[in-house]
Amino acid sequence: MNNKKIPLSVLDLVPIGEGFTISESIKNSTKLAKAVEEFGFERYWVAEHHNFSSIASAATSVILSYIGSKTDKIRLGSGGIMLPNHSPLVIAEQFGTLESLFPNRIDLGLGRAPGTDRQTAMALRRDINNDGSDFPMMLKDLQYYFSDQADEKRIKAVPGYDLDIPLWLLGSSTFSAKLAAQEGLPFAFASHFAPDAMEDAIKIYRANFKASKQLKEPYLMICINAVCAKTKEEAEFLATTELQKFLYLYRGEDKLVPKPTENMSSLWEDWEERSIRHKTRESIWGTPETVKKSLENLIKRTDANEIMINSWIHNPEKRIKSYELISEVWF
């Protein structure tokens, strides 16, 4: 296998860890973006989430604008913008502005989930009936605002119209896989938190793909969590932050990204552990060679064109080191 043909990219939720302020967390993510650019990663995407004490990426386009000003070449994008939270015109304007600031570096990944709880989603959307079912129509509107046809109409996105900004669909189920196939768009699957539907989503995407102006053949990106360290023991210790994060989400507890622990067994019940282990079964933790082999296995199983890596490592320097170690055995 020629790894150079398979790009690696980075997903970041701008995590707010225990002991860090929001300002420090944004600076930590900016340092990460600058580092992974030098390491050779293809993209740096930021995810839209709301009302989480542990995530500072709610104003996704603002974060991307700041990070874009501190980097030079890595592609920047959303992983993703939750389109039903917004007017398609506003998103076209925001990402048209980003593309104008950082030409040929911007991706627009789109999701239909709210990226938050139902009560917060209602506060965002101001519409109790907006459940994301109109996502396909909103996608059509967004595509129109980016097209050259928009220049001929009274309402257009400025900046935005007639800009070649790649659109991606993101999904954790088969819905977006089918829509991405119908629209001829690249598809990114969220195996980092929803591995159960991965195989079905991939089959549906590939089987139903129709070529488009943007994309002639299917392009699949798989997102996973990964922790890499020089020893297996250190990687598994650092990964307890991820396990705690999933545990607290499972319980509905809103906490900062926790420090790693030496004793997970004291924190969860047996039935909770079984559920969390199942949920994180695609996560990759280990030494550089272990991570490399696991990534190769994932690519073999999914025939992915690209892998995107998220990391819940609490210590920002160890998070950067994890990506560095992966890059050294991959690129």
N, C-alpha and C positions, 0 to 999 in steps of 0.2 A: 504494500500500500504506500502510495506517495502522499504523505501528509500535507505537502505544500499545496496540493490541489484542494484541500479541505480547510477553509478559513475557520479561525476561532474568533469569537466576539465576546463582548462583555455586557451583561445586564446589571444595572445598578438601581437600587431603590433609595439611594442616599440614606443609608441606615443611621439611626440615632442610637448610639450605644450607651449603656450605663457609664456615667462619668463624663459624657460629652455634651456640649451645648449644640443647638441646631446650627449655629454659625460654624462651629468646629467641624460638625458633620459634613456640611457642604464643602468646606475646605478639604476635608479628608477625601471626599469623592473626587474633587478636582485634582488632587495629587494622584489618585488612582487613574483617572483618565489620562493624565500626562504620562504616567508610567506605562500603561498598557499600550499607548501609542508608540512608545519607544520599543516595547517588547515585540511589536509586530501584529497586534490584534487588529481585526478588520473594522469593527464597529464598537461604539460605546452608546448603549441605549439606556434611557431612563424611563421608569414606569410611573404612570399616574395612579396615585392612591390618595385617599382622603380620610381624615379623622383617625389616623394611626399615630400614636405617640412615638413610634419607632421609625417612622418614614418621613423624610423631608422633601419628597419629590412631587408634592401636590401641584405646584405651579411648574409643570414640566417644561414648557417652552422657555420660561425664565431661567431655570437651571441650565438648560441646553445652551442658551445664549451666553451665559457666564462661562461655562466650560469650553464653548467654542472659541471664546476670546483668549483662552489659556492654552489651546492646542493648535496644531498646524495642519494635520493631514488625516487623522482618524475620522471615519464617518460617524456622524452623530445622529441620534434619532430617538423616537419614542417607542417604548416597549411595554405598554403602548399608551396612546391617547384613547381614553374611553369616550368614543364619539357621541353616544347618547347624552353625555353630560354637557354637550356644547352645541352651539350653532355651527354647522359646517362652514359657513362663511367666516366665522371668527377663527376656526382652525386653519382655513386656507390662508387667512391674513397672517396668522402667527407663523406658520411654517413657510409661507412665502417670504416673510421677513427674515427668518433664519436662513433660508436658501440664498437670499440676497446678501446677507452678511457673510455667509460661508459657502460660496458657490461650489456645487458638485460634491457636497459633503453631507447632505441632509437626507434622512430616511423618515418616512411617516408611517409608523406601525399603529394599527387601529384595532381596538377591542370593543365589544358591545356590552361587557359587564360594567357595573358602576364603579368598581374599584374601591368599594366601601360597603357599609351596612345600609339597609333599606331606608332608615330614617335620614341618614346623611345624604343618600341618593336623592331623596325627595327635596332636601334643602338645596341641593345642587341643581336639580332639574326643574323645580317649581311646577312639576306636572305629575300628579299621582298616577296617571295612566301611562307614562312613558317608561316602559319596561324593557326597552331595547328591541322590541319587535319591528320597529321601523328602521333598524340599522341598515338593511340593504338600500332603502330609499335615501337615507342620509349619505351612504357611500356614493351613490349616483350623484347626489348634489355636490359632494366634495370633488369628485372627479370632474364635474362640469366647471367648478370654480377654478380649477387648475388648467383647464383646456384653453386653446386659442379661440374657441367659439365665444368664450365669456367676454372677450373684448368687444363683441358686437352688441352686447346687451347693456341695459341701463345699470344693472347691479353687477358689480364684479369685484373680485378680491384684488386690492392694491396695497402691498405686493401680493402676488399669488397667481394671477392668470398668466397662462402661457409659460409656466415654469415646469421643468421636467423633474419633478420630485417623486421618487419611487414610493409607491404605496405598498404596504404589507398588511395582510390580515393576520391577527393573532388569535389563538384559540386554545381552549382547554377541553373542548368537546368536538363533535363532528359538524356542528352548525357552520362555523367559520371555515372549516376545511372544505365543505361543499360550496360555500359562497366564493371562497378564494379560487377554487377550480373553475367555477362558472365565469368569473370575472377575469381569469387569466392573470392572477396576482401571486406573488410569492407568499408562502404560508409559514408562520412560525408557531410551533406547538409548545405548550407550557408543561413539559414533562417535569419541571422543577416543583410543581405542586399538584399536577393532575395526571399521573402516569397511566391511570386506568384506561383512558380513551385513546391513548397514543396510537396503538396499532390500527384501530378502526379509522381514526382520523386520517392517518397517512394513506391507507388504502383508498378511502373515499376521495381524497385530494388527487392522488395520482390517476385513479380510474376515470375521473370526471373532468380532468383539466382540459380547458380550451385555450388555445393560443390567443394572445392579445397584442396590442401595440406595445405594451410594456414588456411582455414576457412571452417567448416562443415555446418554452418547455417548462415543466414544473420545477420549482425551486423550493426546497424544504429546509427549514432551519429548526433544529431541536434545541430547546433550552433546558439545561440541567443545573443543579447545584454541585459545586465541587470545592474541595479543600485539599490543598497540596502542601506537604511539608517534607523535611528531609528524612523524617522517620515516620513509620506507621503509627506509632504511639502518639506523637505530637499531632498528626493530622486528625486522629480520632478524638483527641482531647479538644482540639479547636472546633471540631464538628459538633460538640455538645451544645454550642451556641445555637446551631441550626435546629437541633433536636428540641431544645427548650423553646425556640421560637414557634415551632410547629405545635408543641404541647400547649403553649399559652393561647395560640390561635384556636386550637381544638376546644379549649375550655372557655373561650370567649373572653380571655383576660388581655387587656391592652397594656403592655409593658414595653419598656425600652429594650433594645437588643441586649440580651444578657451576656455576662462574662461566661467563659467556659467553666465547667465544673468537673471535679474528679469523680463525682458520684451521682450519675443520672438516676440510679435505682432508688435514691431517696426522694426523688422529685415526682415520679410517676407510678401509677398502678400498672399491674401486668397488662390489663386490657388496653390501657392507654398506650403502653409501649408497643403492643402489637399493631395498633392502628397507625401510630406514627412511623413505625418501621415500614409498614406497607406504603404509606404516603410518600416516604423518602427513598423508596427502593431503587430509583434511578440515580440517586445522589452518588457522587464518586469522591471517596476520601482515601488518601494514601500518599505514598512516595511518588516522585515524578514518573518512574517507570510504571507503577501501578495505575496512575491516572492515565498515562499514555495508552496502556493496554485496554483500559476500560473505555476510553474514548473511541479507540479503534473498533472495539466490540459494538459500541453503540452505533457507530457509522455503518458497520456491517449489517446490523439488525434492521436499521431504518433506511439505509441508503440515503442518508442526509447529505445535503450539499454544504451545510455549514452547522457548526455547533456554537451556541451562545451559553456562556457560563456566568451563573450568579454565585455569589459567595457571601455567607452570613458570618464570616470571621469577625469577632468583636474588635480585635486589635488592628487598627488601620495599617500599620507597618507589616504585620503578618499577612494581612489581606493582599497587600501589594506583592509581598514575597511569594505568596501562593501562585499568583498569576505569572510571576517571573519564572518560577520553577517549571510551570507548565510550558511556558514559551520556550524554555531552553531544550526541552525534549521534543517539541513539536515543530518549530519553525526551522 
